[in-house]
Amino acid sequence: MTSTSKLLLAVLCVPLFQFGGASVAMAQGYPSKAIRVVSPSGAGGPVDTICRALMQNLSQVLGEQIFVENRVGAAGLIGTEHVTKQPPDGYTLLFGFSGPLAIVPHLNPNTPYDPLRDLVPISMVAVAPYILLVHPSVPAKSVKELIALAKVRPGRVNFGSAGTGVGIHMAGELLKVAAGIDIVHVPYKGAAPAVTALIAGEIDMMFNGISPSLPHIGAGRVRALAVGGAKRSPLLPDLPTVMEAGFDFNTEGWYGVLAPRGTPQSVISTLHKGIVKALESQNLKALYTKLGAEGVGNTPDEFARLIRAEGALWAKVIKVAGIKM
């Protein structure tokens, strides 16, 4: 069992009394039965782990079981659409992230939902910066050197991703637009196959989550050039941020909980208070750090503003880069 698995097990076994015996005020008896949370990501990955660890703690706070259901496909569109069609009673929630909430609606003209019309933001949960990786054969030891290389090799440097429209794909597109370089996107069916291709030298570079990248960095199979986010990662304190490298943009994933439009405000308030309380768990904070993430609890209005701002950003990047799904 890995250290991360042991830490997750510890989180999932935290007794209810860790929260001081205090539960959040229930809204008109809510919740009175099990809650289902739809996660539009694959089971067992870092996003799924972030979701399940939080929901275990939230279950203890609310005093009801919470089941996580993985509904994957179309960069998160399938699972997200499913939630928008559920009864707005607080018993089906969405564990959302940038792909289906801020990217896909601007990438796919046939997106069957509007994130802020059909869903109610409750709270952010965490942010997790992406890391820029290159194959060891790439003659670049910094972001600036990589950009210089791409400029003298237009159309000949490629970057992989877990598929069109996902966060690590769009991080590469953002770098492409911000740096004014011509690099070619190579989509794979998941981050793991993309990393395998990077290690094999089939692609030159990619953005990826920090936690799954650490073993490959340590073994010298890939080289890390920079980390996204506003600050350096405690897991790689010597690695500069993309901003420190001279590019004023952020490349990180963010996650949060939403409900179908029409969910009563009293239920939203109960869930919000519960999430904020659950995020206070020290074991949860330790697990998130291990995953290269940081817990973030904000208000529904603040979460809505983030989704709106991110949507505007990615709409511009998609238009400039000419990306199609």
C-alpha positions as CSV (number, residue, x, y, z in Angstrom):
1,M,0.0,0.0,0.0
2,T,1.4,3.4,-1.0
3,S,1.8,6.2,1.5
4,T,-1.0,8.1,-0.3
5,S,-3.3,5.1,0.0
6,K,-2.6,4.8,3.7
7,L,-3.3,8.5,4.2
8,L,-6.6,8.2,2.3
9,L,-7.5,5.2,4.4
10,A,-6.9,7.3,7.5
11,V,-9.1,10.0,6.1
12,L,-11.9,7.5,5.4
13,C,-11.7,6.1,8.9
14,V,-11.9,9.4,10.8
15,P,-14.6,9.1,13.5
16,L,-17.4,11.6,13.7
17,F,-16.2,13.0,17.0
18,Q,-13.2,14.6,15.2
19,F,-15.7,17.3,14.3
20,G,-16.4,18.0,18.0
21,G,-19.8,16.3,17.9
22,A,-21.1,19.4,16.2
23,S,-23.2,19.0,13.1
24,V,-24.4,21.8,10.8
25,A,-27.9,23.1,11.2
26,M,-30.3,21.0,9.1
27,A,-32.7,22.7,6.7
28,Q,-36.2,21.4,7.3
29,G,-34.9,17.9,8.1
30,Y,-32.4,17.9,5.2
31,P,-30.7,15.6,4.7
32,S,-32.9,12.7,5.7
33,K,-31.5,10.1,3.4
34,A,-28.4,9.2,1.4
35,I,-27.0,11.7,-1.0
36,R,-25.5,10.9,-4.4
37,V,-22.6,12.9,-5.8
38,V,-21.8,12.5,-9.5
39,S,-18.2,12.8,-10.4
40,P,-17.6,13.2,-14.2
41,S,-14.1,11.8,-13.8
42,G,-12.6,8.3,-13.8
43,A,-12.6,6.2,-10.6
44,G,-9.3,6.0,-8.8
45,G,-7.6,9.1,-10.2
46,P,-6.5,12.2,-8.3
47,V,-9.8,14.1,-9.0
48,D,-11.8,11.1,-7.8
49,T,-9.6,10.8,-4.6
50,I,-10.2,14.5,-3.9
51,C,-13.9,14.0,-4.3
52,R,-14.3,10.9,-2.3
53,A,-12.1,12.1,0.6
54,L,-14.2,15.2,1.0
55,M,-17.5,13.3,0.7
56,Q,-16.5,10.9,3.5
57,N,-15.9,13.9,5.8
58,L,-19.0,15.7,4.6
59,S,-21.0,12.5,5.3
60,Q,-19.8,12.6,8.9
61,V,-20.7,16.3,9.2
62,L,-24.2,15.9,7.8
63,G,-24.9,12.5,9.4
64,E,-26.0,10.8,6.2
65,Q,-24.3,8.5,3.8
66,I,-22.9,10.0,0.6
67,F,-22.3,7.8,-2.5
68,V,-20.0,8.9,-5.3
69,E,-21.0,7.8,-8.8
70,N,-18.5,8.1,-11.7
71,R,-20.1,9.2,-15.0
72,V,-17.3,9.8,-17.5
73,G,-17.2,10.9,-21.1
74,A,-17.0,14.0,-23.3
75,A,-14.6,15.8,-21.0
76,G,-17.1,15.7,-18.2
77,L,-20.1,16.8,-20.2
78,I,-22.1,13.5,-19.8
79,G,-21.9,13.5,-16.0
80,T,-22.6,17.2,-15.7
81,E,-25.7,17.0,-18.0
82,H,-27.0,14.1,-16.0
83,V,-27.0,16.2,-12.8
84,T,-28.8,19.1,-14.5
85,K,-31.7,16.8,-15.2
86,Q,-32.1,15.5,-11.6
87,P,-34.7,16.7,-9.1
88,P,-33.5,19.9,-7.3
89,D,-33.9,18.4,-3.8
90,G,-30.3,18.3,-2.7
91,Y,-30.0,14.5,-3.0
92,T,-28.1,14.5,-6.3
93,L,-25.0,16.8,-6.5
94,L,-22.2,17.4,-8.9
95,F,-18.5,17.3,-8.2
96,G,-17.6,19.8,-10.9
97,F,-14.3,21.1,-12.3
98,S,-13.1,23.5,-15.0
99,G,-13.6,21.1,-18.0
100,P,-17.4,20.7,-18.0
101,L,-18.1,24.0,-16.2
102,A,-15.8,26.5,-18.0
103,I,-14.3,24.9,-21.1
104,V,-16.7,22.5,-22.8
105,P,-19.6,24.9,-23.0
106,H,-17.4,27.2,-25.2
107,L,-15.7,24.4,-27.0
108,N,-18.8,22.3,-28.0
109,P,-21.7,24.4,-29.5
110,N,-24.0,21.5,-28.8
111,T,-23.4,21.5,-25.0
112,P,-26.9,20.7,-23.6
113,Y,-26.6,22.8,-20.5
114,D,-25.5,26.2,-19.2
115,P,-23.3,25.9,-16.1
116,L,-24.7,29.0,-14.3
117,R,-28.3,28.6,-15.6
118,D,-28.8,24.9,-14.9
119,L,-26.6,24.5,-11.9
120,V,-26.2,26.3,-8.5
121,P,-22.7,26.6,-7.2
122,I,-22.3,25.7,-3.6
123,S,-18.6,25.9,-2.8
124,M,-15.2,25.3,-4.2
125,V,-13.4,22.4,-2.7
126,A,-9.8,22.5,-3.9
127,V,-7.3,23.8,-6.4
128,A,-4.4,21.7,-7.8
129,P,-1.8,23.3,-10.1
130,Y,-0.6,21.5,-13.2
131,I,3.1,20.8,-13.8
132,L,4.9,21.3,-17.2
133,L,6.8,18.2,-18.1
134,V,9.2,17.5,-21.0
135,H,10.9,14.3,-22.3
136,P,14.6,14.2,-21.1
137,S,15.7,14.4,-24.8
138,V,14.1,17.8,-25.2
139,P,17.0,20.4,-25.0
140,A,15.3,22.8,-22.7
141,K,15.9,23.2,-19.0
142,S,13.4,26.1,-18.4
143,V,10.2,27.4,-19.8
144,K,12.1,30.2,-21.6
145,E,14.3,27.7,-23.3
146,L,11.3,25.6,-24.2
147,I,9.6,28.6,-25.8
148,A,12.8,29.5,-27.7
149,L,13.0,25.9,-29.0
150,A,9.4,26.0,-30.1
151,K,9.9,29.2,-32.0
152,V,12.8,27.8,-34.0
153,R,10.8,24.6,-34.6
154,P,7.3,25.9,-35.5
155,G,4.8,23.0,-35.8
156,R,7.4,20.4,-34.9
157,V,7.1,20.4,-31.1
158,N,4.0,18.6,-29.8
159,F,2.2,18.3,-26.5
160,G,0.0,15.5,-25.2
161,S,-3.1,15.6,-23.0
162,A,-5.9,13.4,-21.6
163,G,-8.2,14.5,-24.4
164,T,-9.6,17.6,-26.1
165,G,-11.2,20.0,-23.7
166,V,-9.7,18.7,-20.4
167,G,-7.8,21.0,-18.1
168,I,-4.3,19.7,-19.0
169,H,-5.1,20.2,-22.7
170,M,-6.2,23.7,-22.2
171,A,-3.1,24.5,-20.1
172,G,-1.0,23.7,-23.1
173,E,-3.2,25.8,-25.4
174,L,-2.9,28.7,-22.9
175,L,0.9,28.4,-23.0
176,K,0.7,28.3,-26.8
177,V,-1.4,31.5,-27.0
178,A,0.5,33.4,-24.3
179,A,3.9,32.6,-25.7
180,G,2.9,32.9,-29.3
181,I,4.3,29.5,-30.3
182,D,3.1,26.9,-32.8
183,I,3.0,23.6,-30.9
184,V,0.8,20.6,-31.9
185,H,-1.8,19.0,-29.6
186,V,-1.8,15.2,-29.5
187,P,-4.9,14.0,-27.5
188,Y,-4.9,10.6,-25.7
189,K,-7.7,8.7,-23.9
190,G,-6.7,9.7,-20.4
191,A,-3.7,11.2,-18.7
192,A,-2.0,7.9,-18.0
193,P,-1.6,7.0,-21.7
194,A,-0.4,10.5,-22.4
195,V,2.3,10.2,-19.7
196,T,3.3,6.8,-21.1
197,A,3.7,8.4,-24.5
198,L,5.8,11.2,-23.0
199,I,8.1,8.7,-21.2
200,A,8.5,6.8,-24.5
201,G,9.4,10.0,-26.3
202,E,6.4,9.9,-28.6
203,I,5.5,13.4,-27.5
204,D,7.8,16.3,-26.4
205,M,5.8,17.8,-23.5
206,M,2.6,18.0,-21.5
207,F,0.9,19.5,-18.5
208,N,-0.2,17.0,-15.8
209,G,-1.1,16.8,-12.1
210,I,1.8,17.0,-9.7
211,S,1.1,13.9,-7.6
212,P,1.1,11.3,-10.5
213,S,4.1,13.0,-12.0
214,L,6.4,12.8,-9.0
215,P,7.6,9.2,-9.4
216,H,8.5,9.8,-13.0
217,I,10.3,13.0,-12.2
218,G,12.2,11.3,-9.4
219,A,13.2,8.4,-11.7
220,G,14.4,10.8,-14.4
221,R,11.9,9.6,-16.9
222,V,10.5,13.1,-17.4
223,R,11.9,16.6,-16.6
224,A,9.8,19.2,-14.8
225,L,10.2,22.8,-16.0
226,A,7.6,24.7,-14.0
227,V,4.4,24.5,-11.9
228,G,1.2,26.4,-12.4
229,G,-0.6,28.2,-9.7
230,A,0.1,31.4,-7.9
231,K,2.9,29.9,-5.7
232,R,5.4,27.1,-5.7
233,S,4.3,23.6,-4.6
234,P,5.5,22.3,-1.2
235,L,6.0,19.0,-3.0
236,L,8.6,20.6,-5.4
237,P,9.7,23.7,-3.6
238,D,12.7,24.3,-5.9
239,L,10.6,24.3,-9.1
240,P,9.6,27.8,-10.3
241,T,6.1,28.7,-11.2
242,V,5.0,29.5,-14.8
243,M,4.6,33.1,-13.6
244,E,8.1,33.2,-12.3
245,A,9.3,32.0,-15.7
246,G,7.8,35.2,-17.1
247,F,4.4,34.2,-18.3
248,D,1.4,35.9,-16.5
249,F,-1.1,33.1,-16.5
250,N,-2.2,30.4,-14.2
251,T,-2.5,26.7,-15.0
252,E,-4.3,24.8,-12.3
253,G,-7.3,22.7,-11.9
254,W,-10.1,23.7,-9.6
255,Y,-13.0,21.6,-8.1
256,G,-16.2,22.3,-6.4
257,V,-19.7,21.1,-5.5
258,L,-22.9,22.2,-7.4
259,A,-26.6,21.3,-7.3
260,P,-29.4,21.3,-9.9
261,R,-31.0,24.7,-10.5
262,G,-34.0,25.1,-8.3
263,T,-32.5,23.5,-5.2
264,P,-33.9,25.4,-2.1
265,Q,-31.6,28.0,-0.7
266,S,-31.9,26.4,2.7
267,V,-30.5,23.2,1.3
268,I,-27.7,25.1,-0.4
269,S,-26.9,26.8,2.9
270,T,-26.7,23.5,4.8
271,L,-24.5,21.9,2.2
272,H,-22.2,25.0,2.1
273,K,-21.8,25.0,5.9
274,G,-21.1,21.3,5.8
275,I,-18.4,21.5,3.1
276,V,-16.6,24.3,4.9
277,K,-16.7,22.3,8.1
278,A,-15.5,19.1,6.4
279,L,-12.6,21.0,4.9
280,E,-11.3,21.8,8.4
281,S,-10.3,18.2,8.8
282,Q,-6.5,18.0,9.4
283,N,-6.4,14.5,7.8
284,L,-8.2,15.8,4.7
285,K,-5.8,18.8,4.5
286,A,-2.8,16.3,4.7
287,L,-4.2,14.1,2.0
288,Y,-4.8,17.1,-0.3
289,T,-1.2,18.3,0.2
290,K,-0.1,14.8,-0.7
291,L,-2.0,15.0,-3.9
292,G,-0.5,18.4,-4.7
293,A,-3.8,20.1,-4.0
294,E,-5.0,22.7,-1.5
295,G,-8.5,22.8,0.1
296,V,-10.5,25.9,-0.7
297,G,-14.0,26.7,0.6
298,N,-15.7,29.9,-0.7
299,T,-19.2,31.2,-0.9
300,P,-21.7,30.3,-3.7
301,D,-21.4,33.8,-5.1
302,E,-17.6,33.6,-5.2
303,F,-17.7,30.2,-6.8
304,A,-20.2,31.5,-9.5
305,R,-17.9,34.4,-10.2
306,L,-14.9,32.0,-10.7
307,I,-16.9,29.9,-13.2
308,R,-17.9,33.0,-15.1
309,A,-14.4,34.4,-15.2
310,E,-12.9,31.1,-16.2
311,G,-15.5,30.7,-18.9
312,A,-14.6,34.1,-20.4
313,L,-10.9,33.2,-20.3
314,W,-11.3,29.9,-22.0
315,A,-13.7,31.3,-24.6
316,K,-10.9,33.7,-25.7
317,V,-8.3,31.0,-25.7
318,I,-10.5,28.6,-27.7
319,K,-11.3,31.3,-30.3
320,V,-7.7,32.5,-30.7
321,A,-6.3,28.9,-30.9
322,G,-9.1,27.7,-33.2
323,I,-9.8,24.7,-31.1
324,K,-12.7,22.4,-32.0
325,M,-14.1,19.4,-30.2
